[in-house]
């Protein structure tokens, strides 16, 4: 049963999206929910919206924005030129977690990647997000890589 209505985010959705990104211990330290939003959020949204291989989506439940996910379909040479889907910034409103909405949103994201021609979907989650690890394990995702990052602009 699909309870969520998932759609492309609009500029008007940005305050709700940023609020969800800020609604955890890591996001609280790096996001800024004050209005008007920092112009960086708007510029990032415009870049995402302009690229057909990228999607910033929101999930609605009874007309309320309750989730978000960022997706990319990237061509590649490995595996005989197979495209890969990337899932980023998955969030469900904190008051609704544990009700299966995250699994529904991830299922929708995988379907989007499949429709975009991707033969594989990947995501990363930080090492200390143990609840997220259990969530993806429960959904059947394989722990396959060790990730690294290099912060270039001071905004970890």
VOFI-913509 format. One record per residue: residue in three letters; y, x, z of N, C-alpha, C in turn. Coordinates in steps of 0.1 Angstrom, whole numbers, plus 5000, padded with zeros to 4 digits. Each point is the difference from the previous one (the first is absolute). Example, Ala and Ser with C-alpha at 12.3 -4.5 7.8 and 13.67 -1.06 7.14 Angstrom:
<atoms>
Ala494351325078501249915000501250095000 Ser501149964993501150095000501149925008 
</atoms>
This chain:
<atoms>
Unk498850085000501249925000501250095000 Unk500949984990501250084999501149925008 Unk500550065010501149945008501350064996 Unk500050124994501250074997500449974985 Unk501349994998500650004987500650144998 Unk499550084991500550134998500850004987 Unk501250075001500950004988500850135000 Unk500650034989500950114999501249985010 Unk500350105007501149995009501349994992 Unk501049945006501349994995501050085009 Unk501250024995500950075009500349935013 Unk500049874999500249915012498950025011 Unk498850054996498950025009500250145008 Unk500950084996500150135006500250005015 Unk500849925006500150005015498749975007 Unk499249914995498749975006499050124998 Unk500050064988499250114997500350125009 Unk501350035001500450115009499649975014 Unk500249885005499649965013498550025003 Unk499249974990498650035002499750145000 Unk500650084992499850155000500550065013 Unk501049945006500550055013499249955012 Unk499149914998499349935011498850085005 Unk500150125002498950085007500750135005 Unk499250085008500650115006500550114991 Unk499450014988500450104990501249954993 Unk499949874995501149944992501349985008 Unk499849975013501249985009500950135000 Unk499450114999500750135001500650044986 Unk499649944989500550054987500749894992 Unk499849875003500649904992501349955007 Unk500949934992501249955005500249864996 Unk499849905009500049864997501449945000 Unk501050085004501449955001500449954986 Unk500949895001500549954988501550034999 Unk500550034988499350004987499050125000 Unk498949984993499050114999500650124994 Unk499450115004500450134995499850004984 Unk501050054993499950004985498750064995 Unk499450095007498850064996498949904998 Unk499949905008499049904998500249924987 Unk501249974997500449934988499750084988 Unk500350135000499850094989498550014998 Unk499250015010498550014999499549874994 Unk500549895005499549874995500350004985 Unk501250034996500349994985499150094992 Unk499750125005499150094992498649944999 Unk499549955011498749935000500049894990 Unk501049915001500149884991500150044985 Unk500550114997500250044986498850064993 Unk499050035008498850074994498849915000 Unk499549964988498949915000498750055005 Unk499950135003498850065006500050005016 Unk501149945005500250005014500349855004 Unk499649975013500349875005500250005015 Unk501149955004500349975014499849855001 Unk499049965008499649865002500249955014 Unk500249875001500049945013499049895001 Unk499549985012499149895002500649895008 Unk499949884996500649895007499049915006 Unk500249955012499249905006500949885004 Unk499849894995500849885003501550034998 Unk500350074989501450034996500650125008 Unk499350065009500550115008499450134994 Unk500950104998499550134996499350075012 Unk498750024999499250055011499350134997 Unk500150054987499350124997500750074988 Unk499750134998500550074989499050114996 Unk500150044988499150114995500850064988 Unk499850134998500650074989498850064991 Unk500149974987498850044992500550094988 Unk499150084995500350084988498750014992 Unk500250004987498950024991500350134992 Unk499350105003500350134994499050054991 Unk500450044988499050064990499650145005 Unk498850044996499650145004499050054990 Unk499850135000499150064991498650015005 Unk499850015013498750025006499249874998 Unk498750015001499149894998500249934986 Unk500150094990500249964986501249914998 Unk501150035007501249934998500249875008 Unk499249995011500149885007501349985008 Unk500649885000501149985007499649975015 Unk500950035009499849985014501049915006 Unk499649915009501049925007500250065013 Unk501349995005500450055013500649895008 Unk499549995012500549905009500850075011 Unk501249955003500950065010500649895008 Unk500550045012500949925008499549865002 Unk498749995004499449875003500549955014 Unk500549895001500549945012499749855001 Unk499649965012499949855003500949995012 Unk500749895001500949975011499250015013 Unk500550075010499250035012499549885007 Unk500749895000499549885007498949934993 Unk499650054988499049934992498850104998 Unk500050125005498950094998498749955006 Unk498950044995498749965005499549874996 Unk500749944990499649874995499450004986 Unk499850124994499450014987501050014989 Unk501350005003501050004990500150144993 Unk499850105008500050144994498950014990 Unk498849965003498950004991500349934987 Unk500649885002500449924988501050074991 Unk501050075007501050074992499450124993 Unk499150075007499350124993499249954989 Unk499349895001499249954989500949964988 Unk501149955003501049974989500450134993 Unk500350105008500550134995498950064991 Unk498850005005498950054992499949934986 Unk500149875001500049924987501150044991 Unk501250025006501150044991499750134994 Unk499550105007499650134994499049994989 Unk499049915003499049984989500649944988 Unk500949905001500749944989500950104993 Unk500550105007500850104994499250114993 Unk498749995000499150094993499550125008 Unk500249995013499550115009498549995002 Unk499450125000498550015002499750035015 Unk501150035007499850045014501349975008 Unk499949975012501249985009499950095012 Unk501250065003500150095011501149965009 Unk499950045013501149995009499950115011 Unk501050025007500050095011500549935012 Unk499650045012500549955012500150125010 Unk500950005008500250125009498950015010 Unk499750125004498850035009500049925013 Unk501249985005500049935013500149854999 Unk499949944989499949864998498649955000 Unk499450015012498649975002499649864997 Unk500949915003499849854997499949994984 Unk500950074993499949994986498750064994 Unk499650115006498750064996498949905001 Unk499949935012498949905002500249894990 Unk501249964997500249894991499550034986 Unk500350124995499550044986498550035001 Unk499550055010498550025002499349864999 Unk500649905007499449875000500049944986 Unk501050034992500149954986499250074990 Unk499350115005499150074991500650124993 Unk501250045004500650124994499350125004 Unk499950104992499450135003501050105004 Unk499750075011500950115004499650124991 Unk500850044991499650104990500950124999 Unk501250005005500950114998500750045013 Unk500550125000500950045011501450024993 Unk501049935006501350004993500950105007 Unk501050044992501150095005501349944995 Unk501150035007501349974995501050115004 Unk501050014992501150105002501349924999 Unk500749995011501249935001501150084994 Unk500849954990501050084993501449975004 Unk500249885006501449965003500349985015 Unk499150035008500249985014499749875006 Unk499649904991499749875005498549985001 Unk499450055010498550005002499749855001 
</atoms>
